[in-house]
Amino acid sequence: MRFRPAVPASVVLAVSVLTACGSGGGEAPATPPPDEQPAAVDLPEDAVLGIVGIATAPNGATADVAVIVHATLPYLVPEAADALATTLAWCAGEVDEAVVSGRGYSFTAVDVTLTPREGVWPDDVTLAVLPQPNPEFGSTIAAGEGLRQVEASDTDGLEDYVPRCRQPAVLDGAGGGTVYLGIPSDITGANDAESFTAWTLHDFGLRSLLPGDLGDAGVTFSSCLAKLTQLGTEFGAPSESWAETFDGSGCVVGGAVNLG
C-alpha cells in the first residue's frame, strides 16, 4: 500500500548523519573533518528523502542547508489540508477545488531550511528551491510562508507569462519554509506509474542558479549528503532517471524528466 497518513510532528526518526543515497558496496566514504560536516537533522517518520549540505555565500559566510521531502498524500486527507489551502490561495483562478478533486491531485510537502553557521549570511542572496513545476507533467507549486515564487521559468514557451502555479520557489536570505508539489492523477497513478510515485520524477534540493534569466546567486555548495528512507523506496524511489547532482552549484537529488 503506497499511502500512509502523516504521523504527528513529535514523532521523529533520529539521524545522526545523513549518508549518500544508494551507497552500497565498496569502501565507505571517509568522514570529513568537523568543519566540513553539515549539521545533522532529524528525519520525521513520514520522510521519504533528506538532503543536507553546506552553502558558502559570496561574502564567505557559511550556512547549513537541509531539505526534507515528506511522503505524498492524497488531497482529501486531513494531513493534506495545509497543502491544499496554500495551493488554492496561490493558484486562484487557475486551480480550484473542482480541479483538484476532478484530476485526483496528490501533494508532496518539502521543507527547506538554511541556517547560518559562520559569518553573517546576506539577506540579499536568493537561492532556487527544488522541486520546480513541470508543465509537461502537470505538476504545480505553491510556497508557504518563508519562501516566495517568481515569475520565471526554465520551460520553453513560458518566457512571456508564467502562471502562478507554474512559478518556481526561491529562498531569500537565511530561514526557510515549505513548498507543496501538486501532481494531478497521482492518486490513480500518473502517466501509467504506480500511485503516489510521481514525486520521484522531480528534483529536490537547493541550487545557486536561479530560474529563467534571473542569474546566479554566486553561492557555492559543498559536503552534500542525502538519505533515501525505506518509506521513500516504498513510494517508488529511486526512479530510472534518479540522480544525485552534488557539486558547487547545488545539492540536488531526484529524477526530473521531461515527459512531453
Secondary structure as UniProt FT lines:
FT   TURN            9..10
FT   STRAND          12..14
FT   TURN            21..22
FT   HELIX           34..36
FT   STRAND          42..44
FT   TURN            45..46
FT   STRAND          47..56
FT   TURN            58..59
FT   STRAND          62..70
FT   STRAND          73..74
FT   TURN            75..76
FT   HELIX           78..80
FT   HELIX           81..90
FT   TURN            91..94
FT   HELIX           97..102
FT   TURN            103..104
FT   STRAND          106..118
FT   TURN            123..124
FT   STRAND          126..130
FT   TURN            135..138
FT   STRAND          140..143
FT   TURN            145..146
FT   STRAND          148..149
FT   TURN            156..157
FT   HELIX           164..166
FT   STRAND          169..172
FT   STRAND          175..183
FT   TURN            184..188
FT   HELIX           190..192
FT   TURN            195..196
FT   HELIX           198..201
FT   STRAND          203..207
FT   TURN            212..213
FT   STRAND          220..228
FT   HELIX           230..234
FT   TURN            235..236
FT   TURN            240..241
FT   STRAND          243..247
FT   TURN            248..249
FT   STRAND          250..254
//
